[in-house]
């Protein structure tokens, strides 16, 4: 049981690390912005972080949510700049407040791990929920773990199972790890049935207000 619990916690952190790296380059061309977002993406992919930051910074200053998110990642990873979690949080907040799902998720990670901000599980849950409602699988997974462990929320096997089941039904095998952990924790058949009902309701609502 202890090893499975440890696996859940480590997976939560591992997902965060990988996600910070692999999602950086996604975006679209900006129109009417004093900077070239795609040029920054291309430069980043070549390891030319200085050019990437040069293109993204003026866009981010103008409120470009994707550029703000990318700057957050750059500062979190120390790419082209000294690693600075506080500055990363600043850019994540600006992007997340505009509804950027990946920024919301990464901001949740920062609060979850206490990077650039005091560790605050309740704040982490808040941002995970906003991201999860947009269908972000990593946020849904971490939210399931938070409910399973009672971090930032009252421990709730039913809601933890619900998020794990949603992930599993969408083809994400990590969801099964949450469900397996809960069953070994003594989750009852009636609780599982209730969680399954919630899954159906949540999917109907497109993850909003689950």
Backbone torsions as a table, in degrees:
resi	resn	phi	psi	omega
1	UNK	NA	-44.6	-178.8
2	UNK	-63.1	-38.4	-179.6
3	UNK	-67.0	-35.8	178.4
4	UNK	-68.8	-40.0	176.4
5	UNK	-61.2	-44.3	178.7
6	UNK	-62.1	-39.1	179.5
7	UNK	-63.0	-41.2	177.9
8	UNK	-59.9	-48.0	-178.6
9	UNK	-64.2	-43.2	-179.1
10	UNK	-67.7	-36.5	178.4
11	UNK	-64.2	-37.4	179.4
12	UNK	-60.3	-45.3	-179.5
13	UNK	-70.5	-38.1	-179.3
14	UNK	-63.8	-43.4	178.0
15	UNK	-57.5	-41.6	-178.9
16	UNK	-62.6	-45.3	-177.5
17	UNK	-62.7	-47.7	-179.0
18	UNK	-65.5	-40.7	-175.8
19	UNK	-64.5	-37.3	177.7
20	UNK	-57.7	-36.5	-174.9
21	UNK	-84.5	-47.6	-167.6
22	UNK	-81.8	-13.8	-177.5
23	UNK	-100.6	0.9	-172.8
24	UNK	-60.4	-38.9	-167.2
25	UNK	-83.7	0.5	-176.8
26	UNK	-84.3	137.3	178.1
27	UNK	174.8	-165.5	-178.7
28	UNK	-143.7	167.7	179.6
29	UNK	-68.6	137.7	174.9
30	UNK	-91.8	144.3	178.9
31	UNK	-116.0	126.8	178.1
32	UNK	80.2	16.4	179.3
33	UNK	-103.7	147.6	179.1
34	UNK	-86.7	68.0	180.0
35	UNK	168.4	159.3	-177.0
36	UNK	-114.0	103.0	-175.8
37	UNK	-60.8	-47.0	-176.9
38	UNK	-66.2	-34.6	176.1
39	UNK	-60.9	-38.0	176.6
40	UNK	-65.3	-40.4	177.9
41	UNK	-61.7	-47.5	-179.1
42	UNK	-60.9	-41.6	179.6
43	UNK	-65.0	-42.0	180.0
44	UNK	-60.3	-44.1	-178.2
45	UNK	-63.3	-24.6	178.0
46	UNK	-90.5	-0.8	-178.9
47	UNK	84.7	10.0	178.8
48	UNK	-91.5	75.8	-174.6
49	UNK	-67.3	-31.5	-179.1
50	UNK	-61.5	-45.4	179.0
51	UNK	-66.6	-40.1	178.8
52	UNK	-58.7	-47.0	-179.5
53	UNK	-66.3	-36.0	179.0
54	UNK	-62.3	-38.6	179.9
55	UNK	-76.7	-39.2	-174.0
56	UNK	-79.5	-31.3	-173.2
57	UNK	-61.0	-49.5	178.7
58	UNK	-63.5	-33.0	176.7
59	UNK	-65.5	-44.4	179.9
60	UNK	-62.4	-39.5	178.7
61	UNK	-63.6	-26.6	178.7
62	UNK	-88.3	-1.3	176.4
63	UNK	100.3	13.5	179.0
64	UNK	-70.9	109.4	-171.3
65	UNK	-62.0	-39.2	-178.4
66	UNK	-70.9	-37.0	176.6
67	UNK	-66.4	-39.4	177.4
68	UNK	-61.9	-43.9	178.2
69	UNK	-60.2	-46.0	-177.9
70	UNK	-64.6	-37.0	175.9
71	UNK	-64.6	-38.8	176.6
72	UNK	-58.0	-43.6	178.9
73	UNK	-64.6	-43.6	-178.8
74	UNK	-59.7	-44.1	179.7
75	UNK	-71.2	-35.3	179.1
76	UNK	-66.0	-35.3	-177.1
77	UNK	-95.0	-9.9	-177.0
78	UNK	68.4	46.0	-179.0
79	UNK	-107.7	106.9	-177.6
80	UNK	85.3	-8.8	178.5
81	UNK	-144.9	164.5	172.1
82	UNK	-66.0	139.9	178.6
83	UNK	-58.9	126.9	-175.0
84	UNK	-146.1	97.6	-176.3
85	UNK	-66.0	-34.5	-179.8
86	UNK	-63.9	-41.7	178.2
87	UNK	-69.4	-36.6	175.9
88	UNK	-58.9	-45.3	179.3
89	UNK	-61.0	-40.9	179.3
90	UNK	-56.3	-47.3	-178.2
91	UNK	-72.1	-37.4	177.3
92	UNK	-60.9	-42.9	-179.5
93	UNK	-60.9	-46.1	-178.7
94	UNK	-61.4	-39.5	179.2
95	UNK	-74.1	-44.2	-177.6
96	UNK	-62.4	-37.1	-179.4
97	UNK	-68.0	-16.3	174.6
98	UNK	-91.8	3.0	175.7
99	UNK	93.3	13.4	179.8
100	UNK	-72.4	113.8	-171.7
101	UNK	-62.4	-40.0	-178.1
102	UNK	-70.7	-35.8	176.4
103	UNK	-66.6	-39.9	177.4
104	UNK	-61.1	-43.7	179.1
105	UNK	-63.1	-48.4	-178.0
106	UNK	-65.8	-33.6	176.2
107	UNK	-65.2	-38.9	174.6
108	UNK	-59.1	-41.0	178.0
109	UNK	-61.1	-43.0	-178.5
110	UNK	-61.4	-43.0	177.4
111	UNK	-69.6	-37.0	-179.9
112	UNK	-61.4	-42.7	-176.3
113	UNK	-95.2	-7.3	-177.2
114	UNK	68.1	44.5	-179.4
115	UNK	-108.1	111.2	-179.2
116	UNK	82.8	-10.3	177.5
117	UNK	-145.7	158.4	173.8
118	UNK	-61.7	142.6	178.5
119	UNK	-59.2	128.3	-175.5
120	UNK	-147.8	98.2	-176.6
121	UNK	-65.7	-33.5	179.9
122	UNK	-65.2	-41.3	177.2
123	UNK	-66.1	-38.3	177.7
124	UNK	-59.7	-46.6	179.4
125	UNK	-60.1	-41.9	179.5
126	UNK	-55.1	-47.7	-177.0
127	UNK	-75.7	-33.9	175.0
128	UNK	-60.9	-42.2	-179.2
129	UNK	-61.0	-46.7	-179.0
130	UNK	-60.9	-38.8	179.0
131	UNK	-73.4	-41.7	-179.9
132	UNK	-62.3	-35.0	179.4
133	UNK	-65.8	-19.4	176.3
134	UNK	-94.1	8.0	176.0
135	UNK	89.2	11.4	-179.7
136	UNK	-70.8	113.4	-174.4
137	UNK	-64.1	-39.2	-179.2
138	UNK	-64.6	-39.9	177.6
139	UNK	-66.7	-39.5	177.9
140	UNK	-62.6	-41.3	178.2
141	UNK	-62.4	-50.8	-177.7
142	UNK	-62.9	-34.5	177.8
143	UNK	-65.6	-40.7	175.8
144	UNK	-60.4	-40.5	178.6
145	UNK	-65.6	-40.9	-179.7
146	UNK	-61.1	-42.7	177.6
147	UNK	-67.7	-37.0	-179.9
148	UNK	-65.8	-35.7	-175.6
149	UNK	-98.1	-10.7	-177.4
150	UNK	71.1	40.5	179.0
151	UNK	-103.8	112.1	179.9
152	UNK	81.9	-9.8	177.4
153	UNK	-143.3	163.4	173.1
154	UNK	-68.5	133.1	179.9
155	UNK	-53.6	127.5	-175.5
156	UNK	-145.0	103.0	-178.1
157	UNK	-62.1	-35.3	-176.6
158	UNK	-64.5	-48.7	-179.3
159	UNK	-70.5	-34.5	176.5
160	UNK	-62.6	-44.7	179.4
161	UNK	-64.7	-38.8	178.7
162	UNK	-56.7	-49.3	-179.1
163	UNK	-67.7	-38.3	176.5
164	UNK	-63.1	-40.7	179.5
165	UNK	-66.7	-40.2	177.8
166	UNK	-60.3	-45.4	178.5
167	UNK	-61.3	-46.6	-178.0
168	UNK	-61.9	-40.7	-179.5
169	UNK	-68.9	-22.2	177.8
170	UNK	-94.2	9.8	175.0
171	UNK	89.5	13.3	178.9
172	UNK	-100.2	109.0	-173.7
173	UNK	-64.9	-22.8	-179.2
174	UNK	-62.5	-25.4	177.9
175	UNK	-59.9	-33.3	-179.5
176	UNK	-67.1	-29.6	178.7
177	UNK	-63.6	-39.5	177.6
178	UNK	-64.6	-46.8	-178.1
179	UNK	-64.2	-41.1	178.4
180	UNK	-62.3	-42.7	179.0
181	UNK	-60.4	-44.2	-177.1
182	UNK	-67.1	-39.1	178.4
183	UNK	-64.2	-38.6	177.6
184	UNK	-71.4	-20.1	176.2
185	UNK	-82.9	-0.5	176.7
186	UNK	96.1	23.9	177.3
187	UNK	-63.2	132.5	-174.7
188	UNK	-86.1	159.1	176.9
189	UNK	-57.3	-37.4	179.6
190	UNK	-66.9	-35.5	176.1
191	UNK	-67.1	-40.6	177.6
192	UNK	-62.1	-42.3	179.4
193	UNK	-62.6	-42.1	178.4
194	UNK	-63.5	-41.4	178.6
195	UNK	-62.6	-39.5	178.9
196	UNK	-65.2	-36.7	175.5
197	UNK	-63.5	-41.1	179.2
198	UNK	-65.7	-35.0	177.5
199	UNK	-59.3	-48.0	-179.2
200	UNK	-61.6	-41.9	179.1
201	UNK	-65.6	-42.2	-177.9
202	UNK	-63.9	-43.3	-179.9
203	UNK	-64.7	-40.0	178.1
204	UNK	-60.1	-35.8	-179.3
205	UNK	-85.9	5.3	-178.8
206	UNK	57.5	40.6	176.0
207	UNK	72.1	2.8	-178.6
208	UNK	-84.1	130.3	175.4
209	UNK	67.8	27.9	-178.5
210	UNK	-74.0	NA	NA
